[in-house]
Amino acid sequence: MNETFGSGTYDVVVVGGGAAGLSAALVLGRARRRTLVVDAGEPRNAPSSHMQGYLSRDGMAPAEFLALGREEIARYGVELVRDRVTDVTRDGGGDFTVVLDAGPAVRARRLVVATGLKDGMPAVPGVAERFGRDVLHCPFCHGWEVRDEPFGVLASSAMSVHQALMVSQWSKDVIFFLHEVAEEELSDPDLRRLAAAGVEVVPGEVAELVVEDDRLTGVRLADGTTHARSVLFVGPRPAPQTSLLEALGAEMNETPFGTYPVIDPTGLTTVPGVWAAGNAIGFAEQVVHAASGGYRAAAAIVGDLLMTGLDAAVNG
Ligand SMILES: Cc1cc2nc3c(=O)[nH]c(=O)nc-3n(C[C@H](O)[C@H](O)[C@H](O)COP(=O)(O)OP(=O)(O)OC[C@H]3O[C@@H](n4cnc5c(N)ncnc54)[C@H](O)[C@@H]3O)c2cc1C
């Protein structure tokens, strides 16, 4: 821990040390801005052993990616503390007081909220335990690794049709388990598309997963029928970690995939001095997007702090 930790006012406190927060911190550190990252250390993709689709890092372990990021920000004097921010307030002068769970409260002139999101799992026995292994949510993350295997898709609403259609890009053996969705909820165009994609539609509640030797081997329905499957795609219920933004009064936007802050193209929220990046701004932000969003926010903050200082000098 840096011996000046918590003293004075940081130029920027970054909340969250995933791809978005570390990327922001790297740019801020290199721009010589005094920066603190507060990270609770629970990145969204922790259940996965590999991270795919990030050019030049394809297949790297997520933990290794973040460890490299932490090494890189340390080179530029960025401080990082393993803690959780429990509250943030903005004072009349526009600075922030950031309350940590274990550590002291710290002060900051600007904030980056890069707190990610949590995936709520369907309440089918076995699903949560196997998430990130053979229960998957994202074909772009995992599809190549399981190509041509027998897929199941667990419907959570009629919108799951989209997922069933998407995954047919990676396997021609796809069963769409309607689970708690009634067949009548599917539109005629959806049913025609599913048929054209060769996706089999199976009505009936899914009771449990069949697991042998720590591998998914089947999906069992409540009527006892078992379908041999080695991969099950599910639609997690996204819970964006945006309570700090809400506490600050940021304007939020409800979407079918969670409630996210209203932002400008740099990630600036409607609260002056507060930027957001990564899964805190959207469900579909992959690692490469999160890193890019952190970069964009940091660059905007560097310009904002500089101009604010210059204007203060000009105006006396
Ligand atoms: C199973 C799975 C596999 C995936 N595989 C891939 C893949 O192969 N390729 C890909 O591109 N994407 C993948 N993703 C998506 C990927 O996880 C996200 O794109 C990425 O994690 C977003 O980065 P982030 O920085 O926004 O959030 P995160 O990585 O979730 O980091 C947020 C950090 O903020 C911390 N935090 C939260 N609240 C606080 C607080 N109040 N105080 C302090 N710290 C806090 C968290 O503990 C966490 O460490 C996968 C997702 C899942 C669920």
PDBQT file of the ligand as one rigid body, heavy atoms in Angstrom, charges set to zero:
ROOT
HETATM    1  C1  LIG A 401     -19.114 -16.640 -17.660  1.00  0.00    +0.000 C 
HETATM    2  C2  LIG A 401     -18.709 -15.431 -18.460  1.00  0.00    +0.000 A 
HETATM    3  C3  LIG A 401     -17.767 -15.541 -19.456  1.00  0.00    +0.000 A 
HETATM    4  C4  LIG A 401     -17.406 -14.437 -20.200  1.00  0.00    +0.000 A 
HETATM    5  N1  LIG A 401     -16.501 -14.607 -21.200  1.00  0.00    +0.000 NA
HETATM    6  C5  LIG A 401     -16.124 -13.541 -21.937  1.00  0.00    +0.000 A 
HETATM    7  C6  LIG A 401     -15.195 -13.705 -23.013  1.00  0.00    +0.000 A 
HETATM    8  O1  LIG A 401     -14.731 -14.807 -23.296  1.00  0.00    +0.000 OA
HETATM    9  N2  LIG A 401     -14.843 -12.595 -23.718  1.00  0.00    +0.000 N 
HETATM   10  C7  LIG A 401     -15.368 -11.358 -23.441  1.00  0.00    +0.000 A 
HETATM   11  O2  LIG A 401     -15.004 -10.397 -24.112  1.00  0.00    +0.000 OA
HETATM   12  N3  LIG A 401     -16.256 -11.187 -22.436  1.00  0.00    +0.000 NA
HETATM   13  C8  LIG A 401     -16.643 -12.237 -21.682  1.00  0.00    +0.000 A 
HETATM   14  N4  LIG A 401     -17.541 -12.075 -20.655  1.00  0.00    +0.000 N 
HETATM   15  C9  LIG A 401     -18.015 -10.712 -20.341  1.00  0.00    +0.000 C 
HETATM   16  C10 LIG A 401     -17.015 -10.044 -19.383  1.00  0.00    +0.000 C 
HETATM   17  O3  LIG A 401     -17.125 -10.662 -18.133  1.00  0.00    +0.000 OA
HETATM   18  C11 LIG A 401     -17.298  -8.545 -19.280  1.00  0.00    +0.000 C 
HETATM   19  O4  LIG A 401     -17.235  -7.966 -20.569  1.00  0.00    +0.000 OA
HETATM   20  C12 LIG A 401     -16.282  -7.822 -18.409  1.00  0.00    +0.000 C 
HETATM   21  O5  LIG A 401     -16.141  -8.469 -17.160  1.00  0.00    +0.000 OA
HETATM   22  C13 LIG A 401     -16.703  -6.357 -18.205  1.00  0.00    +0.000 C 
HETATM   23  O6  LIG A 401     -15.683  -5.707 -17.501  1.00  0.00    +0.000 OA
HETATM   24  P1  LIG A 401     -16.040  -4.606 -16.394  1.00  0.00    +0.000 P 
HETATM   25  O7  LIG A 401     -14.749  -3.989 -16.036  1.00  0.00    +0.000 OA
HETATM   26  O8  LIG A 401     -17.140  -3.738 -16.847  1.00  0.00    +0.000 OA
HETATM   27  O9  LIG A 401     -16.658  -5.433 -15.166  1.00  0.00    +0.000 OA
HETATM   28  P2  LIG A 401     -16.018  -6.570 -14.247  1.00  0.00    +0.000 P 
HETATM   29  O10 LIG A 401     -15.006  -7.344 -14.980  1.00  0.00    +0.000 OA
HETATM   30  O11 LIG A 401     -17.183  -7.325 -13.679  1.00  0.00    +0.000 OA
HETATM   31  O12 LIG A 401     -15.283  -5.767 -13.106  1.00  0.00    +0.000 OA
HETATM   32  C14 LIG A 401     -16.004  -4.988 -12.189  1.00  0.00    +0.000 C 
HETATM   33  C15 LIG A 401     -15.190  -4.935 -10.912  1.00  0.00    +0.000 C 
HETATM   34  O13 LIG A 401     -15.768  -3.951 -10.063  1.00  0.00    +0.000 OA
HETATM   35  C16 LIG A 401     -15.805  -4.471  -8.749  1.00  0.00    +0.000 C 
HETATM   36  N5  LIG A 401     -16.845  -3.755  -8.000  1.00  0.00    +0.000 N 
HETATM   37  C17 LIG A 401     -18.196  -3.802  -8.149  1.00  0.00    +0.000 A 
HETATM   38  N6  LIG A 401     -18.782  -2.977  -7.274  1.00  0.00    +0.000 NA
HETATM   39  C18 LIG A 401     -17.798  -2.400  -6.542  1.00  0.00    +0.000 A 
HETATM   40  C19 LIG A 401     -17.780  -1.468  -5.485  1.00  0.00    +0.000 A 
HETATM   41  N7  LIG A 401     -18.892  -0.942  -5.005  1.00  0.00    +0.000 N 
HETATM   42  N8  LIG A 401     -16.572  -1.124  -4.967  1.00  0.00    +0.000 NA
HETATM   43  C20 LIG A 401     -15.420  -1.621  -5.450  1.00  0.00    +0.000 A 
HETATM   44  N9  LIG A 401     -15.380  -2.525  -6.473  1.00  0.00    +0.000 NA
HETATM   45  C21 LIG A 401     -16.557  -2.899  -7.010  1.00  0.00    +0.000 A 
HETATM   46  C22 LIG A 401     -16.122  -5.939  -8.938  1.00  0.00    +0.000 C 
HETATM   47  O14 LIG A 401     -15.823  -6.687  -7.784  1.00  0.00    +0.000 OA
HETATM   48  C23 LIG A 401     -15.216  -6.248 -10.135  1.00  0.00    +0.000 C 
HETATM   49  O15 LIG A 401     -13.917  -6.604  -9.720  1.00  0.00    +0.000 OA
HETATM   50  C24 LIG A 401     -17.973 -13.170 -19.931  1.00  0.00    +0.000 A 
HETATM   51  C25 LIG A 401     -18.929 -13.052 -18.912  1.00  0.00    +0.000 A 
HETATM   52  C26 LIG A 401     -19.306 -14.164 -18.185  1.00  0.00    +0.000 A 
HETATM   53  C27 LIG A 401     -20.355 -14.033 -17.133  1.00  0.00    +0.000 C 
ENDROOT
TORSDOF 0
